[in-house]
Amino acid sequence: MSAGSQEEAPGSGPTVLRILLGAQLRRLREAKTITREDAGWEIRASGSKISRMELGRVSFKERDVADLLTLYGVNDKAEREALLVLARQANNPGWWQQFSDILPGWFQSYLGLEAAASLLRTYEVQFVPGLLQTPDYARAVIMLGHAGVTPEEMDRRVELRRQRQQILDRPDAPQLWAVIDEAVLRRPIGGVEVMKAQIEFLIEASKKPNVRLQIIPFHAGGHAAAGGPFAILRFPEPELPDVVYVEQLTSAIYLDKREDVDQYAMAMERVCIDAEAPNHTPEILGKLLHEVGRPA
């Protein structure tokens, strides 16, 4: 799936590698009862820098990792080398780095998590999920938030979305479980023809073995996640907790504390119950396809 100069192992992009390395460093530090401040002093940095390293939110200097390993008493040559190799791999750019000029940093973090996830659960109330958008629909959505962009930038933003979608066709493709409010499919983004093509695309996507698509009909009334869209990501590495992603207008929130994730997981379970069963989705979409463009 990589389109950049560096190849990534499937499911182990740099974002997750940084998180894994950070977790290893935290365990080593805590085993020696060393404070973040003392660890920071060792690498000429602050305790908050150590915190960001342990959360995988910054890149790693190999020299800093080596100094920390010495401080933590890691003297075994093989163990040190394995962690230093992990540090080097974690600094490799992700495929999305070629789009860094049009991507905010907070969304680059999401792309790293998305590329490494084994299960993506998403709930949408306004737009079709990005991983299931046609190019024309994506173009119309992007135009809503970036009016006035040049044709060249628009093409790059659409291409970025297309490259994101390639994860669904990888040999180790993640499972995508999307729940969409009926309003998403009634809203004529891009016009009638664009919406028809988008619904046809969803019908085909819903037949993929790794895609589960549910629709919450209007007659379901209010439901548990009415507050807004969100996604829950799960990873193949057992050391990594689930992450909840909540996008805002100019930023995003990432939640990985157990109590927060559990709340969102319960909300997701309830919207799945409120939604029509996945095996009804092709029939529902087929009816909507014939209704698009008709007078209300």
Sine and cosine of phi, psi and omega as CSV:
sin_phi,cos_phi,sin_psi,cos_psi,sin_omega,cos_omega
0.00,0.00,-0.22,0.97,-0.08,-1.00
-0.93,0.36,0.69,-0.73,0.04,-1.00
-0.89,-0.46,0.06,1.00,-0.02,-1.00
-0.99,-0.17,-0.29,-0.96,-0.06,-1.00
-0.99,0.13,-0.24,0.97,-0.04,-1.00
-0.92,-0.40,0.67,-0.74,0.07,-1.00
-1.00,0.00,0.65,-0.76,0.07,-1.00
-0.94,-0.33,0.63,-0.77,0.15,-0.99
-0.92,0.38,0.68,-0.73,-0.01,-1.00
-0.82,0.57,0.73,-0.68,0.07,-1.00
0.97,0.23,0.13,0.99,-0.03,-1.00
-0.67,-0.75,0.77,0.63,0.02,-1.00
-0.91,0.42,0.18,-0.98,-0.09,-1.00
-0.87,0.49,-0.54,0.84,0.00,-1.00
-0.87,0.50,-0.75,0.66,-0.02,-1.00
-0.94,0.34,-0.59,0.81,0.05,-1.00
-0.88,0.47,-0.63,0.78,0.06,-1.00
-0.90,0.44,-0.65,0.76,0.02,-1.00
-0.90,0.43,-0.68,0.73,0.01,-1.00
-0.89,0.45,-0.72,0.69,0.01,-1.00
-0.90,0.44,-0.68,0.73,0.02,-1.00
-0.86,0.51,-0.66,0.75,0.01,-1.00
-0.91,0.42,-0.62,0.78,0.04,-1.00
-0.89,0.45,-0.70,0.71,0.00,-1.00
-0.90,0.43,-0.62,0.79,0.02,-1.00
-0.90,0.44,-0.70,0.72,0.00,-1.00
-0.88,0.47,-0.66,0.75,0.01,-1.00
-0.91,0.42,-0.66,0.75,0.00,-1.00
-0.90,0.43,-0.73,0.69,-0.03,-1.00
-0.92,0.40,-0.53,0.85,0.04,-1.00
-0.90,0.44,-0.47,0.88,0.02,-1.00
-0.99,-0.12,0.07,1.00,-0.04,-1.00
0.76,0.65,0.71,0.70,0.05,-1.00
-0.99,-0.15,0.73,-0.69,-0.01,-1.00
-0.96,0.26,0.34,-0.94,0.06,-1.00
-0.89,0.45,-0.59,0.80,0.00,-1.00
-0.89,0.45,-0.70,0.72,0.01,-1.00
-0.92,0.39,-0.62,0.78,0.04,-1.00
-0.91,0.41,-0.64,0.77,0.03,-1.00
-0.89,0.46,-0.66,0.75,0.02,-1.00
-0.86,0.51,-0.59,0.81,-0.04,-1.00
-0.90,0.44,-0.51,0.86,-0.02,-1.00
-0.93,-0.36,0.37,0.93,0.08,-1.00
0.87,0.48,0.67,0.74,-0.03,-1.00
-0.63,-0.78,-0.08,-1.00,-0.04,-1.00
-0.98,-0.17,0.21,-0.98,0.08,-1.00
-0.90,0.44,-0.55,0.83,0.02,-1.00
-0.92,0.39,-0.53,0.85,0.07,-1.00
-0.91,0.42,-0.66,0.75,0.06,-1.00
-0.88,0.48,-0.66,0.75,0.03,-1.00
-0.86,0.50,-0.71,0.71,0.00,-1.00
-0.91,0.41,-0.60,0.80,0.05,-1.00
-0.90,0.45,-0.70,0.71,-0.06,-1.00
-0.94,0.35,-0.38,0.93,0.07,-1.00
-1.00,0.00,-0.07,1.00,0.02,-1.00
0.96,0.27,0.44,0.90,-0.09,-1.00
-0.98,-0.18,0.04,1.00,0.07,-1.00
-0.69,-0.73,0.30,-0.95,0.07,-1.00
-0.97,0.23,0.29,-0.96,-0.06,-1.00
-0.93,-0.37,0.72,-0.69,0.20,-0.98
-1.00,0.04,0.76,-0.65,-0.05,-1.00
-0.85,0.52,-0.59,0.81,0.01,-1.00
-0.89,0.45,-0.65,0.76,0.01,-1.00
-0.90,0.44,-0.68,0.73,0.00,-1.00
-0.89,0.45,-0.67,0.74,0.01,-1.00
-0.88,0.47,-0.67,0.74,0.01,-1.00
-0.90,0.43,-0.65,0.76,0.02,-1.00
-0.92,0.39,-0.64,0.77,0.03,-1.00
-0.88,0.47,-0.63,0.78,0.06,-1.00
-0.90,0.44,-0.72,0.70,0.02,-1.00
-0.87,0.50,-0.60,0.80,-0.06,-1.00
-1.00,0.09,0.04,1.00,0.08,-1.00
0.98,0.20,0.41,0.91,0.04,-1.00
-1.00,0.03,0.99,-0.15,-0.08,-1.00
-0.95,-0.30,-0.26,0.97,0.01,-1.00
-0.90,0.43,0.82,-0.57,-0.11,-0.99
-0.88,0.48,-0.69,0.72,-0.04,-1.00
-0.91,0.40,-0.66,0.75,0.00,-1.00
-0.91,0.40,-0.67,0.74,0.03,-1.00
-0.88,0.47,-0.71,0.70,-0.06,-1.00
-0.90,0.43,-0.62,0.79,0.01,-1.00
-0.88,0.47,-0.66,0.76,-0.01,-1.00
-0.96,0.28,-0.55,0.84,0.04,-1.00
-0.95,0.32,-0.59,0.81,0.09,-1.00
-0.90,0.45,-0.66,0.75,0.04,-1.00
-0.87,0.49,-0.63,0.78,0.03,-1.00
-0.89,0.45,-0.66,0.75,0.00,-1.00
-0.92,0.40,-0.69,0.72,-0.01,-1.00
-0.91,0.42,-0.57,0.82,-0.03,-1.00
-0.93,0.38,-0.33,0.94,0.00,-1.00
-1.00,-0.04,-0.07,1.00,0.07,-1.00
-0.91,0.42,0.66,-0.75,0.02,-1.00
-0.94,0.35,0.59,-0.81,0.10,-0.99
-0.97,0.24,0.24,-0.97,-0.04,-1.00
-0.87,0.50,-0.46,0.89,-0.07,-1.00
-0.98,0.22,-0.11,0.99,-0.03,-1.00
-0.89,0.46,-0.44,0.90,0.03,-1.00
-0.92,0.39,-0.25,0.97,0.03,-1.00
-0.96,-0.29,0.26,0.97,-0.15,-0.99
-0.88,0.48,-0.42,0.91,-0.01,-1.00
-0.95,0.31,-0.29,0.96,0.01,-1.00
-0.90,-0.44,0.10,1.00,-0.04,-1.00
-0.91,-0.42,0.78,-0.62,0.14,-0.99
-0.93,0.37,0.49,-0.87,-0.05,-1.00
-0.85,0.53,-0.62,0.78,-0.04,-1.00
-0.91,0.41,-0.45,0.89,0.03,-1.00
-1.00,0.09,-0.48,0.88,0.09,-1.00
-0.86,0.50,-0.61,0.79,0.04,-1.00
-0.88,0.48,-0.64,0.76,0.01,-1.00
-0.91,0.42,-0.68,0.74,-0.01,-1.00
-0.86,0.51,-0.60,0.80,0.06,-1.00
-0.90,0.44,-0.67,0.74,0.02,-1.00
-0.93,0.37,-0.67,0.74,-0.01,-1.00
-0.87,0.49,-0.67,0.75,-0.04,-1.00
-0.92,0.39,-0.40,0.92,-0.07,-1.00
-0.98,-0.20,-0.15,0.99,-0.11,-0.99
-0.95,0.31,0.50,-0.87,0.12,-0.99
-0.98,-0.18,-0.36,0.93,0.04,-1.00
-0.62,-0.78,0.79,-0.62,0.04,-1.00
-0.87,-0.50,0.89,-0.46,0.07,-1.00
-0.92,-0.39,0.80,-0.61,-0.09,-1.00
-0.67,-0.74,0.58,-0.82,0.05,-1.00
-0.83,-0.55,0.78,-0.63,-0.07,-1.00
-0.78,-0.62,0.66,-0.75,-0.01,-1.00
-0.89,-0.45,-0.23,0.97,-0.08,-1.00
-0.83,-0.56,-0.65,0.76,-0.05,-1.00
-0.80,-0.60,0.39,-0.92,0.18,-0.98
-0.88,0.48,0.66,-0.75,0.03,-1.00
-0.80,0.60,0.61,-0.79,-0.06,-1.00
-0.81,0.59,-0.58,0.82,-0.03,-1.00
-0.95,0.32,-0.17,0.99,-0.05,-1.00
-0.85,-0.53,0.28,0.96,-0.02,-1.00
-1.00,0.03,0.63,-0.78,0.17,-0.99
-0.97,0.25,0.33,-0.94,0.03,-1.00
-0.85,0.53,-0.66,0.75,-0.02,-1.00
-0.93,0.37,-0.63,0.78,0.05,-1.00
-0.91,0.41,-0.69,0.72,0.02,-1.00
-0.86,0.51,-0.67,0.74,0.00,-1.00
-0.87,0.49,-0.67,0.74,0.00,-1.00
-0.92,0.39,-0.64,0.77,0.03,-1.00
-0.91,0.42,-0.71,0.71,-0.01,-1.00
-0.88,0.48,-0.63,0.78,0.00,-1.00
-0.87,0.49,-0.55,0.84,-0.01,-1.00
-0.89,0.45,-0.58,0.81,-0.05,-1.00
-0.98,-0.18,-0.20,0.98,-0.06,-1.00
-0.68,-0.73,0.78,0.62,0.03,-1.00
-0.87,0.49,0.67,-0.75,0.03,-1.00
1.00,-0.02,0.02,1.00,0.03,-1.00
-0.94,0.35,0.42,-0.91,0.01,-1.00
-0.94,0.33,0.41,-0.91,0.05,-1.00
-0.84,0.55,-0.58,0.81,0.00,-1.00
-0.90,0.43,-0.71,0.70,0.01,-1.00
-0.92,0.40,-0.63,0.78,0.04,-1.00
-0.86,0.51,-0.70,0.71,0.01,-1.00
-0.87,0.49,-0.64,0.77,-0.01,-1.00
-0.93,0.38,-0.62,0.79,0.01,-1.00
-0.92,0.38,-0.62,0.78,0.06,-1.00
-0.93,0.38,-0.65,0.76,0.03,-1.00
-0.90,0.44,-0.63,0.77,0.07,-1.00
-0.84,0.55,-0.72,0.70,0.00,-1.00
-0.90,0.43,-0.64,0.77,0.01,-1.00
-0.89,0.46,-0.67,0.74,0.00,-1.00
-0.93,0.37,-0.56,0.83,0.09,-1.00
-0.84,0.54,-0.67,0.74,-0.10,-0.99
-0.92,0.40,-0.28,0.96,-0.03,-1.00
-0.90,0.43,-0.34,0.94,0.01,-1.00
-0.89,0.46,-0.44,0.90,-0.03,-1.00
-0.96,0.28,-0.23,0.97,0.00,-1.00
-0.93,-0.37,0.14,0.99,0.05,-1.00
-0.93,0.36,0.39,-0.92,0.10,-1.00
-0.85,0.53,-0.55,0.83,0.02,-1.00
-0.96,-0.27,0.63,0.77,-0.11,-0.99
-0.82,0.57,0.63,-0.78,0.07,-1.00
-0.96,0.30,0.29,-0.96,0.16,-0.99
-0.99,0.11,0.76,-0.65,0.08,-1.00
-0.93,-0.37,0.85,-0.52,0.03,-1.00
-0.86,-0.50,0.97,-0.24,-0.09,-1.00
-0.92,-0.39,0.71,-0.70,0.09,-1.00
-0.90,-0.44,0.84,-0.55,-0.10,-1.00
-0.87,-0.50,0.74,-0.68,0.10,-0.99
-0.94,0.34,0.59,-0.80,0.00,-1.00
-0.83,0.56,-0.50,0.87,-0.01,-1.00
-0.86,0.51,-0.52,0.85,0.02,-1.00
-0.85,0.53,-0.66,0.75,-0.09,-1.00
-1.00,0.07,-0.24,0.97,0.05,-1.00
-1.00,-0.01,-0.29,0.96,-0.06,-1.00
-0.99,0.13,0.89,-0.46,-0.13,-0.99
-0.98,0.19,0.91,0.41,0.03,-1.00
-0.90,0.44,0.84,-0.54,0.04,-1.00
0.99,0.15,-0.08,1.00,0.00,-1.00
0.97,-0.23,0.11,-0.99,-0.12,-0.99
-0.88,0.47,-0.74,0.67,-0.08,-1.00
-0.91,0.41,-0.63,0.78,0.03,-1.00
-0.89,0.46,-0.68,0.73,-0.01,-1.00
-0.93,0.38,-0.60,0.80,0.04,-1.00
-0.88,0.47,-0.71,0.70,0.01,-1.00
-0.90,0.43,-0.59,0.81,0.01,-1.00
-0.92,0.40,-0.68,0.73,0.02,-1.00
-0.92,0.40,-0.64,0.77,0.07,-1.00
-0.87,0.49,-0.63,0.78,0.02,-1.00
-0.90,0.44,-0.65,0.76,0.01,-1.00
-0.91,0.43,-0.59,0.81,0.04,-1.00
-0.87,0.50,-0.71,0.71,0.01,-1.00
-0.93,0.36,-0.65,0.76,-0.01,-1.00
-0.89,0.46,-0.60,0.80,-0.04,-1.00
-0.92,0.40,-0.24,0.97,0.02,-1.00
-1.00,0.04,-0.18,0.98,0.01,-1.00
-0.93,0.36,0.62,-0.79,-0.04,-1.00
-0.91,0.42,-0.39,0.92,-0.03,-1.00
-0.98,-0.22,0.22,0.97,0.02,-1.00
-0.84,-0.54,0.83,-0.56,0.11,-0.99
-0.89,-0.46,0.85,-0.53,-0.08,-1.00
-0.83,-0.56,0.80,-0.60,0.03,-1.00
-0.82,-0.58,0.50,-0.87,-0.01,-1.00
-0.85,-0.53,0.75,-0.66,0.09,-1.00
-1.00,-0.03,0.92,-0.38,-0.03,-1.00
-0.96,0.27,0.37,-0.93,0.02,-1.00
-0.83,0.56,-0.60,0.80,-0.09,-1.00
-0.94,0.35,-0.12,0.99,0.06,-1.00
-0.95,0.31,-0.27,0.96,0.00,-1.00
0.96,0.29,-0.47,-0.88,0.03,-1.00
-0.95,0.32,0.37,-0.93,-0.01,-1.00
-0.52,-0.86,0.11,-0.99,-0.23,-0.97
-0.88,0.48,-0.52,0.85,-0.11,-0.99
-0.95,-0.31,0.50,0.86,-0.07,-1.00
-0.88,0.47,-0.23,0.97,-0.04,-1.00
-0.92,0.40,-0.41,0.91,0.00,-1.00
0.48,-0.88,0.13,-0.99,-0.05,-1.00
-0.96,0.30,0.43,-0.90,0.09,-1.00
-0.32,-0.95,0.22,-0.98,0.04,-1.00
-0.70,-0.72,0.53,-0.85,0.10,-0.99
-0.86,-0.51,0.80,-0.60,-0.04,-1.00
-0.91,-0.41,0.71,-0.70,0.06,-1.00
-0.86,-0.51,0.55,-0.83,-0.13,-0.99
-0.87,-0.50,0.43,-0.90,-0.01,-1.00
-0.94,0.34,-0.40,0.91,0.00,-1.00
-0.97,0.24,0.88,-0.48,-0.06,-1.00
-0.90,0.44,-0.34,0.94,0.00,-1.00
-0.96,0.29,-0.32,0.95,-0.09,-1.00
-1.00,-0.03,0.76,-0.65,0.06,-1.00
-0.97,0.23,0.33,-0.94,0.16,-0.99
-0.88,0.48,0.49,-0.87,0.02,-1.00
-0.82,-0.57,0.73,-0.68,0.11,-0.99
-0.99,-0.16,0.73,-0.68,0.01,-1.00
-0.90,-0.45,0.84,-0.54,0.03,-1.00
-0.83,-0.56,0.93,-0.36,-0.06,-1.00
-1.00,0.05,0.67,-0.74,0.06,-1.00
-0.90,-0.43,-0.04,-1.00,-0.10,-1.00
-0.90,0.44,-0.67,0.74,-0.07,-1.00
-0.82,-0.57,0.22,0.98,-0.01,-1.00
-0.25,-0.97,-0.14,-0.99,0.04,-1.00
-0.52,-0.85,0.40,-0.92,0.06,-1.00
-0.93,-0.36,0.72,-0.69,0.09,-1.00
-0.90,-0.43,0.84,-0.54,-0.04,-1.00
-0.88,-0.48,0.78,-0.62,0.07,-1.00
-0.73,-0.68,0.06,1.00,0.10,-1.00
-0.94,0.35,0.65,-0.76,-0.13,-0.99
-0.82,0.58,-0.69,0.72,-0.06,-1.00
-0.92,0.40,-0.57,0.82,0.04,-1.00
-0.94,0.35,-0.73,0.68,-0.01,-1.00
-0.88,0.48,-0.65,0.76,-0.01,-1.00
-0.88,0.47,-0.63,0.77,0.01,-1.00
-0.89,0.46,-0.71,0.70,0.00,-1.00
-0.94,0.35,-0.58,0.82,0.03,-1.00
-0.90,0.44,-0.64,0.77,0.04,-1.00
-0.92,0.40,-0.65,0.76,0.04,-1.00
-0.89,0.46,-0.65,0.76,0.02,-1.00
-0.90,0.43,-0.65,0.76,0.02,-1.00
-0.88,0.47,-0.63,0.78,-0.03,-1.00
-0.94,0.35,-0.63,0.78,0.02,-1.00
-0.94,0.35,-0.49,0.87,0.06,-1.00
-0.92,0.39,-0.57,0.82,0.05,-1.00
-0.95,0.32,-0.64,0.77,0.02,-1.00
-0.92,0.39,-0.51,0.86,-0.06,-1.00
-0.97,0.25,0.34,-0.94,0.11,-0.99
-0.92,0.39,0.47,-0.88,0.00,-1.00
-0.88,0.48,0.52,-0.85,-0.04,-1.00
-0.84,0.55,-0.55,0.84,-0.02,-1.00
-0.95,0.32,-0.21,0.98,0.08,-1.00
-1.00,0.03,-0.20,0.98,-0.14,-0.99
-0.86,0.51,-0.75,0.66,-0.01,-1.00
-0.84,0.54,-0.63,0.77,0.00,-1.00
-0.91,0.41,-0.69,0.72,0.01,-1.00
-0.88,0.47,-0.72,0.70,0.00,-1.00
-0.90,0.43,-0.60,0.80,0.03,-1.00
-0.88,0.48,-0.67,0.74,0.04,-1.00
-0.91,0.42,-0.68,0.73,0.01,-1.00
-0.89,0.46,-0.59,0.81,0.00,-1.00
-0.86,0.51,-0.64,0.77,0.00,-1.00
-0.98,0.22,-0.32,0.95,-0.02,-1.00
-1.00,-0.02,-0.32,0.95,-0.03,-1.00
-0.87,0.49,0.78,-0.63,0.05,-1.00
1.00,0.01,-0.18,0.98,0.05,-1.00
-0.97,0.24,0.52,-0.85,0.06,-1.00
-0.87,0.48,0.62,-0.79,-0.01,-1.00
-0.92,0.39,0.00,0.00,0.00,0.00
